[in-house]
Amino acid sequence: MKSDKIVEINEEKIKDHLGEFVRGTVEEMLNAMLDAEADVLCNAQRYERSPERQDTRAGHYERKLHTTAGEVKLKVPKLRKLPFESAIIERMSATVRSHSRRAGRMSSVTGISLPISF
């Protein structure tokens, strides 16, 4: 049996690929922002020799962030002397907490729950 369709588009596969692309892009962007924030705290880029350098890196630890695009793995920099307190993570935590409270209120009214956590 011949099909009249020249090209068949599988919308579910397209959504999956697009979702993975968005998740990967969000992950790359957030990790780049964390690295840039560590550079500012250290007053030098990674591996850069500078008399103005305040601290050096001591690796990173992973932290997961659950988003609507999927789970994102953050590589949070560790510094040898200074504490790494990221404004990015604090803003995300506050946003997620705010959304979680709203989602909780909404789910009690509508019966629909949203999977957001940090």
KEGURO-898594 format. One record per residue (C-alpha): residue in one letter; x, y, z. Coordinates in steps of 0.2 Angstrom, whole numbers, padded with zeros to 4 digits, always signed. Layout:
N
AXYZ...
***
This chain:
118
M+0000+0000+0000K+0007+0017-0005S+0006+0032+0006D+0002+0049-0001K+0014+0057+0012I+0031+0062+0005V+0038+0066+0022E+0032+0059+0038I+0035+0070+0054N+0036+0062+0071E+0030+0076+0082E+0035+0066+0098K+0053+0064+0092I+0054+0082+0088K+0048+0087+0105D+0060+0075+0113H+0075+0082+0103L+0070+0100+0106G+0068+0097+0125E+0085+0089+0126F+0092+0103+0116V+0084+0116+0128R+0090+0107+0143G+0108+0106+0137T+0108+0124+0133V+0101+0129+0150E+0114+0118+0158E+0129+0125+0148M+0123+0143+0151L+0121+0141+0170N+0138+0132+0171A+0146+0146+0161M+0138+0159+0173L+0144+0150+0188D+0162+0149+0181A+0161+0168+0177E+0155+0171+0195A+0170+0161+0202D+0182+0171+0190V+0175+0187+0198L+0177+0181+0215C+0195+0175+0212N+0199+0191+0202A+0207+0180+0188Q+0201+0167+0176R+0205+0149+0179Y+0223+0145+0177E+0227+0164+0175R+0243+0170+0184S+0239+0187+0191P+0246+0197+0206E+0228+0203+0208R+0222+0185+0211Q+0212+0183+0227D+0210+0164+0227T+0212+0148+0217R+0200+0135+0212A+0198+0118+0221G+0188+0109+0208H+0169+0108+0209Y+0154+0099+0216E+0138+0094+0206R+0121+0100+0211K+0105+0096+0202L+0092+0108+0197H+0075+0101+0191T+0067+0112+0178T+0053+0111+0166A+0066+0107+0153G+0073+0092+0163E+0086+0089+0176V+0101+0100+0175K+0118+0096+0182L+0126+0112+0189K+0145+0111+0192V+0147+0123+0207P+0165+0129+0208K+0175+0127+0225L+0188+0139+0230R+0202+0136+0241K+0201+0151+0253L+0185+0161+0249P+0167+0154+0251F+0158+0152+0234E+0141+0160+0237S+0133+0161+0220A+0120+0174+0217I+0114+0163+0203I+0110+0149+0214E+0102+0160+0227R+0091+0168+0214M+0086+0151+0206S+0082+0144+0224A+0071+0159+0228T+0062+0157+0211V+0060+0139+0213R+0054+0141+0231S+0042+0155+0225H+0035+0144+0211S+0034+0129+0222R+0023+0139+0234R+0012+0145+0220A+0011+0127+0213G+0006+0121+0230R-0008+0134+0231M-0013+0130+0213S-0013+0111+0216S-0024+0113+0231V-0037+0122+0220T-0035+0112+0203G-0028+0096+0209I-0013+0098+0197S+0004+0097+0203L+0020+0104+0195P+0037+0094+0198I+0049+0109+0203S+0062+0106+0215F+0080+0112+0219
***
